[in-house]
Amino acid sequence: MTPNKFTPEQLDRYLQIAAFVDDKLPNPIPKNTPAMFKILQILPDKNTYKDSDTSTAKPKIIPTSRQIGIYDFILLLMLRTKPQTRELVYLKNFPHTKSYRSLKRLYLDCSHEKLRYMYKKALLEACKIANIHFKEFINL
C-alpha cells in the first residue's frame, strides 16, 4: 500500500528499508561465471539454523517482495535528484544508517545541526519529485 502524497518521514522510513535490502542482496556475479537465473538464494544451505547442530549457525534473512519494490522505488527516485542531494542521502543511509554526528566527520565545514537541516531539505526535495513522478516509477 503506497501513500498518495509522500512526506519526508515516510521517505526516511523507505530509505531505511532500502538500506536493509541493499545489505541483504547478493553481490553481483562476475562475468566469467556461468549465469544462473536466480536473484536470491532461497534454498537452505548446510549452515542454516535448521540443518546445523551448533548454536553458531545464523538464519538466512531474505527480503520480501514489498521490500524489494521499495528498494527499486528508492533507486529510481535517487536517480532523479541532484547529485549533492543524492550524496548526502547515500552517506546518511547506506550501508547502515549513521547519526548526524558521525556524518559530520565527512563534512568538516558543517555542524551536525546544519547537516540535519540539509538532510531534511534533501528529503523534502526528493518528496516533491516522488509526488510529481510517482506514476512513472510504478509503471516501469
N, C-alpha and C positions, 0 to 999 in steps of 0.2 A: 504494500500500500504506500503510494507516494503522496506527499503533500501537494496542495495546489500552489502554494507560494512557499518558497524556501526562506528560512530565517538563518542568521549566522549560527545559532545554537544547533539547529538541525544539520547544517552543513558541517559543523565541527564534529558532531557525532558520526556523520557519514565518513569524514576523514579518518576518524579513529578506527572505524570498521575496515576501511580500505587499507590502513596500515597493518591491521591484524591479518587480513587476507594476503597482503604482499609478503608478510613474513612466512605464511604457511604454503604459498605456491612453490612448486618445484623450480629448480634452476633451469635455465634454457639448455636444451640438448645441443651438444657440439655438432658441427656439420659432418664430421667423419663417422658418426654413429648411425646405424640404420634408424629410420623414422618409425616410431611407434605411435599409433593414433590415440594415445591416452594423454589427457590433460592432467589428471590427478591419479595417483596410485591409490586405488581403492582396496585392492586385495591385501589382506593382512600378511605381513612378513613374519619371519621367525622370532623377531624381537618384540612383538606386541605383547601387551599385558595378558592376553588370554592364553597365548601359547607358551609363555615363559613361567618357570617356577621361581625365578628370582624376583626380588622386590624392586630391582633397579630398572625394570622394563617400563617404558613410558607408553601411554596410549597415543595412537595416531589421531591427530585432530585434522579433520577435513572441512574446509569452508563449505557452507550451504550455497545453493543456487542464488538465494537472495543476497548473500554477502558478496558473491562474485559479481552479481548485477550492480551492486552499489560500487564495487571496485571499478568496473568498466565505466560507470557514470562519472566517477571522480576523475578517471584518466581523461575522458573526453572533455570534461569541464576544465581541467587544468591546461589543456592544450589551447583553449580559447582565452585564457587570462594573460596578463602582461608577464614578461619574464621576471621582473622584480617580485611580483606577487607570487608567482609560481615558486621562486626560490625560497621565499620566506615560509610559505606553507609547507614546502617539502622539508626544509630543515627543521621545522617545528614538529612535524608528524611522522616522518619516516626515518629510520626503520621502526623506531618506537617514539611515543610522544615525549617530548622534552619540556622542561619548565622554562619559563622566560629567563630565569637567572642563568641556567646552563646555556641557553641560546645567546645570552649576552656575550659570551666568550667569542662567538663568531662575528658579532657586530660590536666592535670595540668603541665606536663613536656614539652608541646609543645606550640609554639606561634600560632596565628591564620594564619600566612603566611605558617608555616610548615604544619598545618592542611590542608590548601588549596592545597599545593603541594601533600600531602599524598592522599587527596581525588581525585585529578586529576590523580594521578598514579593508584589508585584503579579503577577508571573509565576506564583507558586505559587497565588495566589487564582484566576487565570484557568485554571490546570491543573485545579484542583478542579472548577470549573464545566464545563470541557470533558469531564472524565472522567464527570461525572454526566449531562450532557445531550448526549453525543456522538451518539447515535442520532437525536435530534431535529434536529441540524444536518445530518445526512446525508440524512434523509428529506424535507427541504424541497425 
